[in-house]
């Protein structure tokens, strides 16, 4: 899908679910917004439950706005909402695991 038109740039749109991941290459006009790129990729035809009004988006892991302009080579990522709060998951995992001791050591002071 190479283009001789200098006003066009190549970007990718990425979306992942636990069961499926897709990266769609897209050629867009220079100055296109993230929203325009996503719509042009037609990814919502493949994932009809994808709601751009509520989905967070970014470029290479950095959050951005739908109105942000993309640059050649960008990977526009559409993020799913988290199923669980990461802090709560870590707390639960720690509570189920070994109790940590203050100082982390078993030796008594002046042992040796």
C-alpha positions as CSV (number, residue, x, y, z in Angstrom):
1,X,0.0,0.0,0.0
2,X,2.9,2.3,-0.7
3,X,1.9,5.9,-1.8
4,X,3.7,8.4,-3.9
5,X,1.5,11.2,-2.4
6,X,3.6,13.2,0.1
7,X,0.4,14.4,1.8
8,X,-0.2,10.8,3.1
9,X,1.4,9.2,6.1
10,X,1.4,5.6,7.4
11,X,0.2,4.8,10.9
12,X,-1.2,1.8,12.7
13,X,-4.3,1.3,14.8
14,X,-3.9,-1.3,17.6
15,X,-6.5,-2.9,19.8
16,X,-6.3,-6.0,22.0
17,X,-8.8,-8.1,23.8
18,X,-7.8,-11.1,25.9
19,X,-8.7,-13.4,23.0
20,X,-7.7,-11.3,20.0
21,X,-5.2,-8.6,19.1
22,X,-5.2,-6.6,15.8
23,X,-2.9,-4.0,14.3
24,X,-4.3,-2.3,11.2
25,X,-2.1,-0.3,8.9
26,X,-3.7,2.9,7.7
27,X,-2.7,5.6,5.3
28,X,-4.0,9.0,6.2
29,X,-3.6,12.6,5.2
30,X,-1.0,14.7,7.1
31,X,-2.7,16.4,10.0
32,X,-5.2,13.7,10.7
33,X,-6.5,13.3,14.2
34,X,-6.4,10.1,16.2
35,X,-10.2,9.8,15.9
36,X,-10.0,10.2,12.1
37,X,-7.4,7.4,11.9
38,X,-9.4,5.1,14.1
39,X,-12.6,5.7,12.0
40,X,-10.6,5.2,8.8
41,X,-9.2,1.9,10.0
42,X,-12.8,0.6,10.3
43,X,-11.9,-1.2,13.5
44,X,-15.3,-0.7,14.9
45,X,-16.7,-3.0,12.2
46,X,-14.6,-5.8,13.7
47,X,-15.3,-4.8,17.3
48,X,-18.8,-3.3,17.4
49,X,-18.8,-2.9,21.2
50,X,-15.8,-0.6,20.9
51,X,-17.1,2.9,22.1
52,X,-14.8,5.8,21.2
53,X,-16.7,8.1,23.5
54,X,-15.5,6.1,26.5
55,X,-12.4,4.3,25.3
56,X,-9.0,5.7,26.2
57,X,-6.5,6.1,23.4
58,X,-2.8,6.7,23.1
59,X,0.3,6.4,21.0
60,X,3.0,3.9,22.0
61,X,1.6,3.6,25.6
62,X,1.2,7.3,26.2
63,X,-2.3,8.5,26.8
64,X,-3.6,11.1,24.3
65,X,-6.8,12.7,23.2
66,X,-8.9,11.8,20.1
67,X,-8.3,15.3,18.8
68,X,-4.5,14.9,18.9
69,X,-2.7,14.9,15.5
70,X,-0.8,11.7,14.5
71,X,2.6,11.6,12.9
72,X,4.1,9.2,10.4
73,X,4.9,5.9,12.0
74,X,2.6,6.3,15.1
75,X,0.8,3.3,16.5
76,X,-2.6,4.6,17.7
77,X,-3.7,2.3,20.6
78,X,-7.2,1.9,21.8
79,X,-7.2,0.8,25.5
80,X,-9.8,-1.4,27.2
81,X,-11.1,-0.5,30.6
82,X,-9.3,-2.4,33.4
83,X,-11.4,-5.2,34.9
84,X,-9.7,-4.8,38.4
85,X,-7.9,-2.0,40.1
86,X,-4.2,-2.8,40.0
87,X,-3.6,-1.5,43.5
88,X,-6.5,-3.7,44.9
89,X,-5.0,-6.7,43.1
90,X,-1.6,-6.1,44.6
91,X,-3.0,-5.6,48.1
92,X,-5.0,-8.9,47.8
93,X,-2.0,-10.8,46.5
94,X,0.1,-9.4,49.4
95,X,-2.5,-10.3,52.0
96,X,-2.6,-13.9,50.7
97,X,1.1,-14.2,50.7
98,X,3.8,-14.1,53.3
99,X,3.6,-11.5,56.0
100,X,6.5,-9.1,55.7
101,X,8.5,-8.3,58.8
102,X,9.8,-4.9,59.6
103,X,13.4,-4.7,58.5
104,X,13.0,-7.9,56.4
105,X,15.6,-9.9,58.3
106,X,15.4,-12.9,60.8
107,X,18.6,-12.1,62.7
108,X,18.4,-10.4,66.0
109,X,20.6,-7.3,66.6
110,X,24.1,-8.2,67.9
111,X,23.8,-11.8,66.7
112,X,27.0,-13.2,65.5
